[in-house]
Amino acid sequence: MTREETIKVLAILKAAYPNSYKNMSKDEANGTVMIWSMQFAKVPVELVMIAINKLISTSPFPPAICEVKDRIKGLYWEVWEILKINEQYKTLSSEQEAMYRRMLDIIEPLRSEYKSEPSITELIGDDRKLYLN
């Protein structure tokens, strides 16, 4: 997810939970954008949006990054079940089936990546520049 995409995702969270973001300073907002874009750098924005929308529909509080990651992992089994049902009943068009299979291919590596915390190299990059002030 790019910085621009992160800003759009956080705008949705701000609209859904206005009281949680109303007194945020510009520096706090920039920090929030930075950490969210860093944490979801390898994730397509579409998956983050699906997870965010599912969480918004079930929680009165804005989700933490770890909750979004858990929800993305949970999408794997939802998509897997849809495809299994499709094998038996042919409920999806070929385009829909292809889309769900692409989702599985994207989520699968994230499931194992999200089992542990990120390494120092992942957080600061291979060039060893420290991005936090």
N, C-alpha and C positions, 0 to 999 in steps of 0.2 A: 504494500500500500504506500503510495507516494505521500508527500507532505500535503499536497493539494487535496488528495482523496481523504486524508486524515482530517483535514479541516472540515470537509463536508460531513464525515461521520460524526465528528464532535458537534457540529451544528445541529444534527438530528438529536443527539443526546441533550443538548441545551434546550431544544424545543420541547422534548419530552419531559425533562426535569429542570424547568427554569429556575427554581429556587436553589438548586445545587450549584448553579453557575453564575448567579446574578451579581455577586460581589467579587468576582474573580478579576484580579489585576491583569494588565497586559503581559507582564512578565510571567505570571502564573499560567495564563493562557498559552503563551509561547512554550513554556515548559511542558504543559500537558500535550500540546501538539508534538513536541519533540519525542517525548517518551512513548506516546501511542504510535507514532510513525516508526520509531526504532523497534518497538516490540512486534509490530505487524509488517515489517519491511518485506518479508517473503510471502505474505499472504495476499491473494487477490482481494481487492476491495469488495467484490460481490459476496464473498464468504463472510467477511466482517459485517457487512450490512445485513445478511440473513441472520447471523448470530445476534447482532444488536437488536434487530426487530423482534426476534423471539424473546429476548430478555426484557425488552420494553413491555411486551404484552403480559409478562408474568411478575414483574417486580416494581414496587413503588420507589425503589432507589436506583440511581445510576449504577451500571455494572462496572466492576473493577476489571482491569486487564485480564487477570487470571480467570474471571468468570466468562469473559468473551472467548478466551482460549479453550476453556472447558466446553463451552457451547459449540465451538467449531469442531472439536473432537467428537462431540455427540452427534453432529450432523452426519458423520461417517455412517453410523448405524441407521439413521433415518433413511439416507440415500440407499444404503445396502438393502434395507427392507423393501423400499419402493422397487428396486430392480429385481429382487426375488419374487415379489408379487407379480411384476410384469412378466417374468419368465413363465409363470403359471397361467396368468389370465390375459396377457397381451393388452395391458391397459394404456401403454404409452405409444406415442408415435415414434418413428425411428429417430427423429430430431430430438425429442425429449429423452429418449433412452441414451443417445449419444451425449447429451448435456449432463445427465446424471453420471454416466461413466467417467466423463471428464472431471466432475466434482470429486468422485472417489479417488481418481488419480492425483488430484491436487491435495486432498485432505490426508491421504495415507501417510506421506512423509511428515506432515505436520503433527500427526498423532504421536509419533515416536519423539519428535523434536520437543513437543510440549510436555514430555514426561519429566524433564529436569529443567533446572534454571539455565539461562544462557551462559556461555563461557565468557571470559574476559575479552577474548579476541572478537567474539560476536558483538559484544557491546561497544568496544572502542575501535574495531576495525583492524585490518591487517597492517595498516600504515602506522599503527600505534599512537595516533593522535587522540587525545582525550577531548571528547566533545562536550563534556560538562564543565561549567564554570565554577 
